[in-house]
């Protein structure tokens, strides 16, 4: 029982009470009583009413936060350059860029014609005044009119610039309606394809490839559509029948091959189609082999077509090899270009006509290496050279390739991200290595006129010894005036799944915390990818508990070092990180003043036992298959948040956020969790459900700012950090 639950606060409104409907989940001779499984009935009026009551209760309980919420929103709005434009990207005969305008929630897609084919210097675009030859070819504000929710999936322009394929979702369920727009007239063509996945790929200007999803929301089919023909005549190119796998489709940067990708969490396979041969058929590159992941891209070496293949056949951190197209018989037969290393994770290779860009992760940071291919005597013939690291001075930065669309580009565009410096984009000359800063994120003064200065903030890396001896990296971001030797409010963030890495990145919203003395701590726990593939493998499946204990061990370390106290520390995590939040609530609730769980995956065992649900079967490679394996069932049951709610445990106040139309983590998980926490443990839980959105939350930037301001205000209040330092 929590001592400050609403039942024990004077004048606190009564929390909603979900009725109990007896139900027993039975698997492998194990019975689990689940009185709230009935909340899965999304269309049940009682379920809808309960969610509305929860929203009203949350609103009533947080009324006192409105001034702080408003202040945070004002701080963000003041600091953001609302009327702005992105850095133009060259593609075909145009420079493409985006615009945002003050007062408008969505962006515009714009372009201007390429005037000089030999110039790779982006044109100067005025942030407020369009050029005479500028075309706004898609305005999401117009498309979103009349919809409470709006999300753009595909936005693909033909290479000749004449047509746009775009797809929209107006419910949040991530099933899109695909359309084609004639960019010469601005009119949409009759072609409409419903129920598709996110992307769309052009070949020429009248052939469009797209993916359909099955009842489990799995992209399982690749289709070919010819513009101007009925959808019923579309051709099925590839179908993936294994429910563990999903599909993808695209073209190589060289535009020579169409690539159809099929992959699970641990295995992949690729087919390709030669676009220069009208009689060619889809060919298998290499057959799938359980546990082996590979991906290939096309390059030209010594005048011949080659596949350059990244794979993990010979080591978990992957290597890269190459072989001529049509002569790839085995991954073991490749000539090694980048060997496997235990301390460096090879993440991929960007291939251009005369250079290669190697993406790796070393020292828990994104890093790039550039290879300039050596010109041979024959025209347009190049040989392999040596990789050189792309260096930047700041210590905690991530460097990644961005906006590199053209095969023949003489420059490499990279993004540089930092916890304390606004995001930067550089063009690097392939020939000379010169770095040219093309754009830096602008941060305007705070509402009181105080200008932003990166020197006012600090970022550092700490290493914490976990209970099994593993060294867990922690990124600490704070205001320069904060003394880490004293107790401070701390926001402890973690994710730890899918090999996703929490890389350095600048956040204007984070400034509102830092300026109130908060130490923002990101725990790079196992299950993520910061420390290589083994770091991920040791935080998934039957090793998932490492994710949870890493987070708790870091929390204990920060308390023991005197950096914070349990009364000043709040934990945050979302989606797959919701398992983490739910587990620490059960196992270490006394370390925290509050826990925020965003679209939280808190009932994983129930979900993984329902193969008919969206994405369940594809997720078995991440979490294990409790449906068939009793060992996995028992292991998941040991940490599953919903299963382990108990009256004997101490829970801090909890804020749960979800979307009614979420197809990745269904609303029912946080709804059931909330009901059980209150009924069994008397916990102080707030549930806020957006009734129009899905997994990504509300749409529209101002709406997202309002939602984030609400969440930030709740966290600051729980930390006791509501006042600005200055």
C-alpha positions as CSV (number, residue, x, y, z in Angstrom):
1,X,0.0,0.0,0.0
2,X,1.3,3.4,-0.9
3,X,1.2,5.9,1.9
4,X,0.3,8.9,-0.3
5,X,-2.3,7.1,-2.5
6,X,-5.4,9.3,-3.3
7,X,-7.5,7.4,-0.9
8,X,-5.5,8.9,1.9
9,X,-5.4,12.5,0.7
10,X,-8.0,15.0,1.9
11,X,-10.3,16.4,-0.8
12,X,-8.8,14.1,-3.4
13,X,-11.4,12.9,-6.0
14,X,-12.2,9.3,-5.9
15,X,-10.3,7.1,-8.4
16,X,-12.3,5.1,-11.0
17,X,-12.9,1.5,-10.0
18,X,-12.9,-1.1,-12.8
19,X,-15.2,-4.0,-12.2
20,X,-13.8,-7.4,-11.8
21,X,-14.8,-10.2,-14.2
22,X,-13.3,-13.5,-13.1
23,X,-11.1,-15.1,-15.8
24,X,-8.3,-17.6,-15.5
25,X,-5.4,-17.8,-17.9
26,X,-4.2,-21.4,-18.0
27,X,-1.0,-22.5,-19.7
28,X,1.5,-25.3,-19.0
29,X,-0.5,-26.2,-15.8
30,X,-0.1,-22.7,-14.5
31,X,-3.2,-20.7,-13.6
32,X,-3.3,-17.0,-13.4
33,X,-6.4,-15.1,-12.2
34,X,-7.0,-12.0,-14.4
35,X,-10.0,-10.0,-13.3
36,X,-9.4,-7.2,-15.8
37,X,-8.9,-9.1,-19.1
38,X,-12.4,-8.0,-20.0
39,X,-10.9,-4.5,-20.6
40,X,-9.6,-5.9,-23.9
41,X,-13.1,-5.3,-25.4
42,X,-12.3,-2.0,-27.1
43,X,-15.8,-1.4,-28.4
44,X,-17.5,-2.2,-25.1
45,X,-19.2,1.0,-23.9
46,X,-18.1,0.1,-20.3
47,X,-14.5,0.1,-21.4
48,X,-14.9,3.4,-23.3
49,X,-16.6,4.9,-20.3
50,X,-13.9,3.7,-17.9
51,X,-11.2,5.3,-20.0
52,X,-13.0,8.6,-20.1
53,X,-13.4,8.5,-16.3
54,X,-9.7,7.8,-16.0
55,X,-9.0,10.9,-18.1
56,X,-11.3,13.0,-16.0
57,X,-9.7,11.7,-12.8
58,X,-6.2,12.4,-14.2
59,X,-7.2,15.9,-15.2
60,X,-8.7,16.6,-11.7
61,X,-5.6,15.2,-9.9
62,X,-3.2,17.4,-12.0
63,X,-5.1,20.7,-12.0
64,X,-2.5,22.2,-9.7
65,X,0.2,21.5,-12.4
66,X,-1.5,23.7,-15.0
67,X,0.6,26.8,-14.3
68,X,3.8,24.8,-14.5
69,X,2.6,23.0,-17.6
70,X,1.8,26.3,-19.2
71,X,5.2,27.7,-18.3
72,X,7.0,24.7,-19.8
73,X,5.0,25.0,-23.0
74,X,5.8,28.7,-23.2
75,X,9.5,27.9,-22.7
76,X,9.5,25.4,-25.5
77,X,7.5,27.6,-27.8
78,X,9.8,30.6,-27.1
79,X,13.0,28.6,-27.9
80,X,11.8,26.9,-31.1
81,X,12.3,28.7,-34.4
82,X,8.7,28.0,-35.4
83,X,9.0,29.4,-38.9
84,X,11.9,27.5,-40.3
85,X,13.1,25.4,-43.2
86,X,15.2,22.3,-43.4
87,X,18.5,22.0,-45.3
88,X,17.8,21.2,-49.0
89,X,18.6,17.7,-50.2
90,X,19.5,17.2,-53.9
91,X,17.6,14.5,-55.8
92,X,17.3,14.3,-59.5
93,X,16.6,17.7,-61.0
94,X,15.5,19.4,-57.7
95,X,16.5,20.5,-54.3
96,X,14.0,19.2,-51.7
97,X,13.3,20.7,-48.3
98,X,10.7,21.2,-45.7
99,X,9.1,24.3,-44.2
100,X,7.3,24.9,-40.9
101,X,5.3,28.0,-40.1
102,X,4.4,29.7,-36.9
103,X,0.9,28.7,-35.8
104,X,0.7,25.6,-38.0
105,X,1.0,22.1,-36.6
106,X,2.3,20.4,-39.6
107,X,5.0,20.9,-42.2
108,X,5.2,21.6,-45.9
109,X,7.2,19.8,-48.5
110,X,8.9,22.1,-50.9
111,X,11.4,22.1,-53.8
112,X,13.2,24.4,-56.2
113,X,14.7,23.3,-59.6
114,X,18.4,22.4,-59.9
115,X,19.9,25.2,-61.9
116,X,23.5,24.0,-62.1
117,X,24.1,20.2,-62.4
118,X,27.7,20.7,-61.3
119,X,27.0,22.6,-58.1
120,X,26.5,20.6,-54.9
121,X,26.2,23.7,-52.7
122,X,22.6,23.8,-51.3
123,X,20.7,26.9,-52.4
124,X,20.1,29.7,-49.9
125,X,16.5,29.4,-48.8
126,X,14.8,32.2,-46.9
127,X,13.1,30.8,-43.8
128,X,10.0,33.1,-44.2
129,X,9.8,34.2,-47.9
130,X,9.5,31.6,-50.6
131,X,11.6,32.0,-53.7
132,X,9.9,32.8,-57.1
133,X,10.7,29.3,-58.4
134,X,9.7,27.5,-55.2
135,X,7.0,24.9,-55.3
136,X,5.0,23.7,-52.2
137,X,4.0,20.2,-53.4
138,X,2.5,18.8,-50.2
139,X,1.1,20.8,-47.3
140,X,0.3,18.4,-44.4
141,X,-1.8,21.2,-42.7
142,X,-4.3,21.0,-45.6
143,X,-4.3,17.2,-45.6
144,X,-4.9,17.1,-41.9
145,X,-7.9,19.4,-42.0
146,X,-11.0,17.7,-40.5
147,X,-9.0,15.0,-38.8
148,X,-8.3,14.7,-35.1
149,X,-5.3,12.6,-35.9
150,X,-3.0,12.8,-38.9
151,X,0.2,10.8,-39.8
152,X,2.1,10.7,-43.0
153,X,3.6,7.3,-44.0
154,X,5.1,7.4,-47.5
155,X,6.3,10.5,-49.2
156,X,8.2,9.4,-52.3
157,X,8.9,11.4,-55.4
158,X,9.8,9.9,-58.8
159,X,13.4,10.6,-59.8
160,X,12.2,12.8,-62.7
161,X,10.1,14.8,-60.2
162,X,6.7,14.4,-61.9
163,X,4.8,12.3,-59.3
164,X,4.5,11.9,-55.5
165,X,3.4,8.8,-53.8
166,X,2.1,9.5,-50.3
167,X,0.1,7.7,-47.7
168,X,-1.9,8.9,-44.7
169,X,-3.2,7.5,-41.5
170,X,-6.1,9.4,-39.8
171,X,-6.8,6.9,-36.9
172,X,-3.4,6.1,-35.5
173,X,-3.6,2.4,-36.3
174,X,-0.8,2.6,-38.8
175,X,-2.8,1.3,-41.7
176,X,-2.3,3.8,-44.5
177,X,-4.2,4.9,-47.6
178,X,-1.7,5.3,-50.5
179,X,-2.3,7.9,-53.2
180,X,-0.5,9.4,-56.2
181,X,-0.2,13.1,-57.0
182,X,0.7,14.6,-60.3
183,X,3.2,17.3,-59.3
184,X,2.8,19.1,-62.6
185,X,-0.9,19.8,-62.0
186,X,-1.1,19.4,-58.3
187,X,-4.0,17.0,-58.6
188,X,-4.3,13.5,-57.1
189,X,-4.8,10.7,-59.7
190,X,-7.6,8.2,-59.3
191,X,-5.1,5.6,-57.9
192,X,-5.9,4.8,-54.2
193,X,-4.6,1.8,-52.3
194,X,-6.0,1.2,-48.8
195,X,-4.6,-0.9,-46.0
196,X,-0.9,-0.6,-46.8
197,X,2.2,-0.3,-44.6
198,X,4.4,2.8,-44.2
199,X,6.6,3.1,-47.4
200,X,6.4,3.2,-51.2
201,X,9.1,2.8,-53.8
202,X,9.1,4.2,-57.3
203,X,10.8,2.5,-60.3
204,X,10.6,5.0,-63.2
205,X,7.5,7.3,-63.0
206,X,4.7,4.9,-63.4
207,X,5.6,1.8,-61.4
208,X,5.1,1.8,-57.7
209,X,6.0,-1.0,-55.2
210,X,4.3,-1.1,-51.8
211,X,3.5,-3.5,-48.9
212,X,0.3,-4.8,-47.6
213,X,-0.2,-5.9,-43.9
214,X,-2.0,-9.0,-42.6
215,X,-4.5,-9.2,-39.8
216,X,-1.6,-9.1,-37.3
217,X,-0.4,-5.8,-38.8
218,X,2.7,-7.6,-40.2
219,X,3.9,-6.2,-43.6
220,X,3.9,-9.6,-45.3
221,X,3.4,-8.9,-49.0
222,X,5.1,-6.7,-51.7
223,X,2.9,-5.6,-54.6
224,X,3.6,-3.8,-57.9
225,X,1.2,-1.1,-59.0
226,X,1.1,0.6,-62.4
227,X,-0.2,4.1,-62.3
228,X,-3.5,4.5,-64.1
229,X,-4.5,0.8,-63.7
230,X,-7.1,-0.6,-61.3
231,X,-5.7,-1.7,-57.9
232,X,-7.3,-5.1,-58.6
233,X,-4.8,-5.6,-61.4
234,X,-1.8,-5.1,-59.1
235,X,0.8,-7.8,-59.1
236,X,1.9,-9.7,-56.0
237,X,5.7,-9.7,-56.2
238,X,6.6,-11.5,-52.9
239,X,4.7,-13.0,-50.0
240,X,6.2,-14.0,-46.7
241,X,4.3,-16.8,-45.1
242,X,6.4,-17.3,-42.0
243,X,4.7,-15.3,-39.3
244,X,8.0,-14.6,-37.6
245,X,9.1,-12.5,-40.6
246,X,8.1,-9.2,-42.1
247,X,9.0,-7.6,-45.5
248,X,10.6,-4.5,-46.9
249,X,11.2,-3.1,-50.3
250,X,13.4,-0.5,-51.9
251,X,16.0,0.2,-54.5
252,X,19.8,0.4,-54.3
253,X,21.2,3.9,-54.4
254,X,22.6,3.1,-57.8
255,X,19.0,2.6,-59.0
256,X,20.2,-0.7,-60.6
257,X,18.3,-3.2,-58.4
258,X,15.0,-3.5,-56.7
259,X,15.6,-5.2,-53.3
260,X,13.0,-7.2,-51.4
261,X,14.0,-7.8,-47.8
262,X,12.5,-10.4,-45.4
263,X,13.5,-10.6,-41.8
264,X,12.7,-11.7,-38.3
265,X,14.4,-10.4,-35.1
266,X,17.3,-12.9,-35.6
267,X,17.2,-14.0,-39.3
268,X,17.1,-12.2,-42.7
269,X,16.9,-13.0,-46.4
270,X,17.1,-10.8,-49.5
271,X,15.8,-11.1,-53.1
272,X,16.7,-8.7,-55.9
273,X,15.5,-7.7,-59.4
274,X,17.7,-6.3,-62.1
275,X,16.0,-3.1,-63.2
276,X,18.2,-2.9,-66.3
277,X,16.8,-6.2,-67.7
278,X,13.1,-6.1,-68.7
279,X,13.0,-9.9,-68.7
280,X,14.6,-10.3,-65.3
281,X,12.8,-12.0,-62.4
282,X,13.2,-11.7,-58.7
283,X,16.2,-13.7,-57.5
284,X,17.2,-15.0,-54.2
285,X,20.6,-13.6,-53.0
286,X,21.2,-16.1,-50.2
287,X,18.8,-18.4,-48.5
288,X,17.8,-17.7,-44.9
289,X,19.8,-19.4,-42.2
290,X,18.4,-19.3,-38.6
291,X,20.3,-16.8,-36.5
292,X,22.1,-15.2,-39.5
293,X,21.3,-11.7,-40.5
294,X,22.6,-10.1,-43.7
295,X,21.9,-7.1,-45.8
296,X,23.4,-6.2,-49.2
297,X,23.9,-3.1,-51.3
298,X,25.2,-2.6,-54.8
299,X,28.5,-1.1,-55.6
300,X,30.8,-0.9,-58.6
301,X,34.4,-2.1,-58.1
302,X,37.0,-2.1,-60.9
303,X,34.1,-1.6,-63.3
304,X,32.1,-4.6,-62.2
305,X,28.9,-5.0,-60.3
306,X,29.4,-6.2,-56.7
307,X,27.3,-7.0,-53.7
308,X,28.7,-5.6,-50.5
309,X,27.2,-7.6,-47.7
310,X,27.0,-6.9,-44.0
311,X,26.4,-10.1,-42.0
312,X,26.8,-11.7,-38.6
313,X,27.7,-15.2,-39.8
314,X,31.2,-15.1,-38.3
315,X,30.6,-12.9,-35.2
316,X,27.8,-11.2,-33.3
317,X,29.1,-7.7,-34.1
318,X,29.0,-8.4,-37.9
319,X,31.5,-8.0,-40.7
320,X,31.4,-6.8,-44.3
321,X,32.4,-8.8,-47.3
322,X,32.0,-8.5,-51.1
323,X,31.6,-10.6,-54.2
324,X,30.5,-10.1,-57.8
325,X,26.7,-10.0,-58.5
326,X,25.6,-13.4,-59.6
327,X,28.6,-15.1,-57.9
328,X,27.4,-15.0,-54.2
329,X,27.2,-18.6,-53.2
330,X,27.9,-18.4,-49.5
331,X,28.7,-15.8,-46.9
332,X,31.9,-17.8,-46.2
333,X,33.1,-17.2,-49.8
334,X,33.1,-13.4,-49.5
335,X,36.2,-11.3,-49.6
336,X,36.4,-9.6,-46.3
337,X,36.3,-5.8,-46.4
338,X,35.6,-5.0,-42.8
339,X,36.5,-7.8,-40.4
340,X,34.5,-8.7,-37.2
341,X,35.7,-7.1,-34.0
342,X,34.6,-7.9,-30.4
343,X,34.8,-4.2,-29.5
344,X,33.1,-2.6,-32.5
345,X,29.6,-3.1,-33.8
346,X,29.4,-2.9,-37.6
347,X,26.0,-1.4,-38.4
348,X,26.1,-1.0,-42.2
349,X,27.6,0.6,-45.3
350,X,26.5,3.5,-47.4
351,X,27.6,3.0,-51.0
352,X,28.2,5.6,-53.7
353,X,29.8,5.7,-57.1
354,X,33.3,6.7,-55.8
355,X,33.2,6.3,-52.0
356,X,31.9,4.2,-49.2
357,X,30.6,5.3,-45.8
358,X,31.0,2.8,-43.0
359,X,28.7,3.1,-40.0
360,X,29.9,1.5,-36.8
361,X,29.3,1.8,-33.0
362,X,32.4,2.1,-30.9
363,X,32.8,3.3,-27.3
364,X,29.0,3.3,-27.1
365,X,28.8,6.0,-29.8
366,X,27.8,6.2,-33.5
367,X,30.9,6.6,-35.6
368,X,31.6,7.0,-39.4
369,X,34.5,6.0,-41.6
370,X,34.9,7.2,-45.1
371,X,36.7,5.3,-47.9
372,X,37.5,7.2,-51.1
373,X,37.6,4.7,-54.0
374,X,40.8,5.0,-56.2
375,X,40.4,6.1,-59.8
376,X,41.6,3.5,-62.3
377,X,42.8,4.2,-65.8
378,X,39.5,3.2,-67.3
379,X,36.8,5.8,-67.1
380,X,34.3,5.4,-64.2
381,X,36.4,2.6,-62.8
382,X,37.4,2.6,-59.1
383,X,39.3,0.3,-56.8
384,X,39.0,0.0,-53.0
385,X,41.0,2.3,-50.8
386,X,41.3,2.7,-47.0
387,X,38.8,3.8,-44.4
388,X,39.4,7.0,-42.5
389,X,37.5,8.0,-39.4
390,X,35.2,11.1,-39.6
391,X,36.4,13.0,-36.6
392,X,34.7,15.7,-34.5
393,X,36.1,17.4,-31.5
394,X,33.4,17.0,-28.8
395,X,33.6,13.9,-26.7
396,X,30.0,12.7,-26.4
397,X,28.7,13.1,-29.9
398,X,27.1,10.7,-32.4
399,X,27.9,11.0,-36.1
400,X,25.5,9.6,-38.7
401,X,24.9,9.8,-42.4
402,X,21.9,11.9,-43.4
403,X,20.3,13.2,-46.6
404,X,22.7,11.3,-49.0
405,X,20.4,10.4,-51.8
406,X,22.5,10.8,-54.9
407,X,24.8,8.0,-56.3
408,X,27.3,10.4,-57.9
409,X,27.5,12.9,-55.0
410,X,31.0,14.4,-54.4
411,X,30.1,15.3,-50.8
412,X,29.0,13.2,-47.8
413,X,26.4,14.7,-45.6
414,X,26.5,13.9,-41.9
415,X,24.6,14.8,-38.8
416,X,26.4,15.5,-35.6
417,X,24.3,15.1,-32.4
418,X,25.2,16.0,-28.9
419,X,23.4,16.3,-25.5
420,X,24.4,19.9,-25.1
421,X,25.0,21.3,-28.6
422,X,22.1,21.9,-31.0
423,X,22.1,19.5,-33.9
424,X,24.5,20.2,-36.8
425,X,24.6,19.1,-40.4
426,X,27.9,19.1,-42.3
427,X,28.8,18.5,-45.9
428,X,32.2,16.8,-46.2
429,X,34.1,17.0,-49.5
430,X,35.0,13.5,-50.6
431,X,38.1,14.8,-52.5
432,X,39.6,17.1,-49.9
433,X,37.9,16.1,-46.6
434,X,36.9,19.7,-45.9
435,X,33.9,19.9,-43.5
436,X,31.4,22.6,-44.2
437,X,28.7,23.4,-41.6
438,X,25.5,23.7,-43.6
439,X,22.9,24.0,-40.8
440,X,22.7,24.2,-37.0
441,X,19.5,23.9,-35.1
442,X,18.6,27.4,-33.8
443,X,17.6,27.8,-30.2
444,X,16.0,31.1,-29.4
445,X,16.1,32.9,-26.0
446,X,14.0,31.7,-23.1
447,X,10.7,33.6,-22.4
448,X,12.6,36.0,-20.0
449,X,15.1,36.9,-22.8
450,X,18.0,34.7,-21.6
451,X,19.9,33.5,-24.7
452,X,20.8,29.9,-25.1
453,X,24.4,29.0,-24.4
454,X,25.7,25.5,-24.8
455,X,28.4,26.4,-22.2
456,X,25.6,26.5,-19.6
457,X,25.2,22.7,-19.8
458,X,27.4,19.7,-19.2
459,X,27.3,16.1,-20.4
460,X,29.5,13.3,-19.1
461,X,29.7,9.5,-19.2
462,X,29.8,7.5,-15.9
463,X,30.3,3.7,-15.6
464,X,28.4,1.8,-13.0
465,X,29.2,-1.7,-11.9
466,X,26.2,-4.0,-12.1
467,X,25.6,-6.8,-9.6
468,X,27.1,-9.3,-11.9
469,X,30.2,-7.2,-12.7
470,X,29.0,-5.7,-16.0
471,X,30.0,-2.1,-16.6
472,X,26.9,-0.1,-17.4
473,X,27.4,3.3,-19.2
474,X,25.3,6.2,-17.9
475,X,25.0,9.6,-19.6
476,X,24.5,12.5,-17.2
477,X,23.3,15.8,-18.6
478,X,22.9,18.8,-16.3
479,X,23.2,22.5,-15.9
480,X,26.7,23.8,-15.3
481,X,25.5,25.3,-11.9
482,X,24.5,21.9,-10.6
483,X,26.9,20.2,-8.1
484,X,26.9,16.5,-8.6
485,X,28.5,15.9,-5.2
486,X,25.2,16.9,-3.6
487,X,21.7,15.5,-3.8
488,X,19.8,16.7,-6.9
489,X,16.5,15.9,-8.6
490,X,17.2,13.1,-11.2
491,X,15.2,11.9,-14.1
492,X,16.4,8.3,-14.8
493,X,15.5,7.2,-18.3
494,X,15.8,3.7,-19.7
495,X,14.7,1.6,-22.7
496,X,16.8,-1.6,-23.2
497,X,15.2,-3.5,-26.0
498,X,15.5,-4.3,-29.8
499,X,19.2,-3.3,-29.8
500,X,18.0,0.3,-29.9
501,X,20.6,2.8,-28.7
502,X,20.0,5.9,-26.7
503,X,22.4,8.1,-28.6
504,X,23.5,11.7,-27.8
505,X,20.9,14.1,-29.0
506,X,19.8,17.7,-28.2
507,X,16.4,18.3,-26.8
508,X,14.7,21.7,-26.2
509,X,12.2,20.1,-23.9
510,X,15.1,18.7,-21.8
511,X,16.3,22.3,-21.2
512,X,13.2,23.0,-19.1
513,X,14.3,20.2,-16.8
514,X,18.0,21.2,-16.8
515,X,17.1,24.8,-16.0
516,X,15.3,23.6,-12.9
517,X,18.4,21.8,-11.6
518,X,17.4,18.3,-12.8
519,X,20.2,15.8,-13.7
520,X,18.9,13.9,-16.7
521,X,20.4,10.5,-16.6
522,X,20.2,8.0,-19.5
523,X,21.0,4.4,-18.5
524,X,22.4,2.4,-21.4
525,X,21.2,-0.9,-20.0
526,X,21.6,-4.3,-21.5
527,X,19.0,-5.0,-24.2
528,X,20.0,-1.9,-26.0
529,X,22.7,-1.7,-28.7
530,X,25.2,0.9,-27.3
531,X,27.9,-1.7,-26.4
532,X,27.5,-4.0,-29.3
533,X,25.4,-7.0,-30.2
534,X,26.4,-9.0,-27.1
535,X,25.0,-6.2,-25.0
536,X,21.7,-6.6,-26.7
537,X,21.7,-10.4,-26.5
538,X,22.4,-10.3,-22.8
539,X,19.2,-8.2,-22.2
540,X,16.6,-10.2,-24.2
541,X,14.8,-13.5,-24.0
542,X,16.0,-15.5,-21.0
543,X,18.4,-12.7,-20.1
544,X,15.8,-10.0,-19.9
545,X,16.2,-9.6,-16.1
546,X,19.6,-8.0,-16.8
547,X,17.8,-5.0,-18.3
548,X,15.8,-4.6,-15.0
549,X,18.7,-5.1,-12.6
550,X,21.0,-2.8,-14.5
551,X,18.5,0.0,-14.1
552,X,18.0,-0.7,-10.4
553,X,21.7,-0.9,-9.8
554,X,22.3,2.5,-11.4
555,X,19.5,4.0,-9.3
556,X,21.1,2.5,-6.2
557,X,24.5,3.8,-7.3
558,X,23.3,7.4,-7.7
559,X,21.6,7.3,-4.3
560,X,24.7,5.7,-2.6
561,X,27.0,8.4,-4.2
562,X,24.8,11.1,-2.8
563,X,23.8,12.5,-6.2
564,X,20.1,12.1,-5.4
565,X,17.6,10.6,-3.0
566,X,14.6,8.4,-3.5
567,X,12.4,11.5,-2.8
568,X,14.0,13.3,-5.7
569,X,14.3,10.6,-8.4
570,X,11.7,9.9,-11.1
571,X,12.0,7.0,-13.6
572,X,10.8,7.2,-17.2
573,X,10.4,4.6,-20.0
574,X,8.1,3.8,-22.8
575,X,6.8,1.1,-25.1
576,X,9.2,-1.9,-24.6
577,X,10.7,0.3,-21.9
578,X,7.3,0.0,-20.2
579,X,8.3,-3.5,-19.1
580,X,11.2,-1.9,-17.3
581,X,9.0,0.7,-15.6
582,X,6.5,-1.9,-14.5
583,X,9.2,-4.2,-13.2
584,X,11.0,-1.5,-11.2
585,X,7.7,-0.4,-9.8
586,X,7.3,-4.0,-8.4
587,X,10.9,-4.6,-7.4
588,X,12.4,-1.2,-6.5
589,X,9.4,1.2,-6.1
590,X,11.0,2.6,-2.9
591,X,13.9,4.1,-4.9
592,X,11.6,6.6,-6.8
593,X,9.4,9.5,-6.1
594,X,7.5,8.7,-9.3
595,X,7.4,6.6,-12.4
596,X,6.2,7.6,-15.8
597,X,5.3,4.8,-18.3
598,X,4.5,5.9,-21.9
599,X,2.5,3.5,-24.1
600,X,3.9,0.8,-21.7
601,X,4.2,-2.9,-22.5
602,X,3.3,-4.0,-19.0
603,X,1.3,-7.2,-19.7
604,X,3.8,-9.0,-21.9
605,X,3.0,-12.5,-20.8
606,X,-0.7,-12.2,-21.8
607,X,0.3,-10.7,-25.1
608,X,2.9,-13.2,-26.0
609,X,0.4,-16.0,-25.3
610,X,-2.0,-14.6,-27.9
611,X,-0.5,-15.4,-31.4
612,X,-3.6,-13.9,-33.0
613,X,-2.7,-10.4,-31.7
614,X,-0.8,-7.9,-33.9
615,X,2.9,-8.5,-34.0
616,X,3.0,-11.2,-31.3
617,X,4.6,-14.0,-33.3
618,X,7.3,-11.7,-34.7
619,X,8.0,-10.6,-31.1
620,X,8.8,-14.1,-29.9
621,X,12.4,-13.8,-31.1
622,X,12.8,-10.8,-28.7
623,X,11.0,-12.0,-25.6
624,X,10.8,-15.7,-26.1
625,X,7.8,-18.0,-26.9
626,X,5.9,-18.7,-23.7
627,X,3.1,-20.2,-25.8
628,X,5.1,-23.3,-26.5
629,X,8.0,-23.2,-24.0
630,X,7.3,-23.6,-20.3
631,X,10.8,-22.3,-19.3
632,X,10.1,-19.1,-21.1
633,X,6.6,-18.9,-19.5
634,X,8.1,-19.2,-16.0
635,X,10.9,-16.7,-16.7
636,X,8.5,-14.1,-18.1
637,X,6.1,-14.7,-15.3
638,X,9.0,-13.8,-12.9
639,X,9.3,-10.2,-14.1
640,X,6.0,-9.4,-16.0
641,X,4.8,-6.2,-14.4
642,X,1.0,-7.0,-14.4
643,X,1.5,-10.5,-13.1
644,X,3.6,-9.4,-10.2
645,X,1.6,-6.5,-8.7
646,X,1.3,-7.2,-5.0
647,X,-0.1,-5.7,-1.9
648,X,3.2,-6.4,-0.1
649,X,5.1,-4.0,-2.2
650,X,5.6,-0.2,-2.0
651,X,4.7,1.7,-5.2
652,X,5.5,5.4,-5.9
653,X,2.9,7.5,-7.8
654,X,2.7,6.4,-11.4
655,X,1.6,8.2,-14.5
656,X,0.7,5.9,-17.5
657,X,0.1,7.4,-21.0
658,X,-1.5,5.4,-23.9
659,X,-3.4,5.8,-27.2
660,X,-6.7,4.0,-27.8
661,X,-5.8,3.0,-31.4
662,X,-2.3,1.8,-30.6
663,X,-1.6,-1.4,-32.6
664,X,1.9,-2.1,-31.1
665,X,1.1,-1.9,-27.4
666,X,-2.6,-2.1,-27.0
667,X,-4.4,0.4,-24.7
668,X,-5.6,-2.6,-22.6
669,X,-2.2,-3.2,-21.1
670,X,-1.9,0.1,-19.2
671,X,-5.6,0.0,-18.5
672,X,-5.4,-3.4,-16.8
673,X,-2.2,-2.5,-15.0
674,X,-3.8,0.7,-13.6
675,X,-6.9,-1.2,-12.4
676,X,-4.9,-3.9,-10.7
677,X,-2.4,-1.5,-9.1
678,X,-5.2,0.4,-7.5
679,X,-7.3,-2.6,-6.4
680,X,-4.5,-4.9,-5.2
681,X,-1.8,-2.4,-3.9
682,X,-3.7,0.8,-3.3
683,X,-1.2,2.5,-5.6
684,X,-1.6,6.1,-6.7
685,X,-1.9,5.7,-10.5
686,X,-3.0,8.1,-13.1
687,X,-3.9,6.9,-16.6
688,X,-4.2,9.3,-19.5
689,X,-5.6,7.8,-22.8
690,X,-5.6,9.8,-26.0
691,X,-8.9,8.6,-27.7
692,X,-7.8,9.4,-31.2
693,X,-4.1,8.3,-31.6
694,X,-1.9,5.3,-31.7
695,X,1.6,4.3,-30.6
696,X,3.2,7.5,-31.6
697,X,0.9,9.7,-29.5
698,X,-1.0,12.8,-30.5
699,X,-0.3,14.4,-33.9
700,X,0.6,18.0,-34.6
701,X,3.6,19.7,-33.1
702,X,1.7,22.0,-30.8
703,X,-0.4,19.1,-29.6
704,X,2.7,17.1,-29.0
705,X,4.3,20.0,-27.1
706,X,1.2,20.3,-24.9
707,X,1.3,16.6,-24.1
708,X,5.0,16.7,-23.4
709,X,4.6,19.8,-21.2
710,X,1.9,17.9,-19.1
711,X,4.3,14.9,-18.7
712,X,7.3,17.1,-17.8
713,X,5.3,19.1,-15.3
714,X,4.2,15.9,-13.5
715,X,7.8,14.6,-13.4
716,X,9.2,17.9,-12.1
717,X,6.5,18.1,-9.5
718,X,7.3,14.6,-8.3
719,X,11.0,15.5,-8.1
720,X,10.3,18.7,-6.3
721,X,12.0,20.7,-9.0
722,X,9.4,23.2,-10.2
723,X,11.4,26.4,-9.8
724,X,14.0,27.7,-12.3
725,X,17.6,28.0,-11.1
726,X,17.8,31.6,-12.2
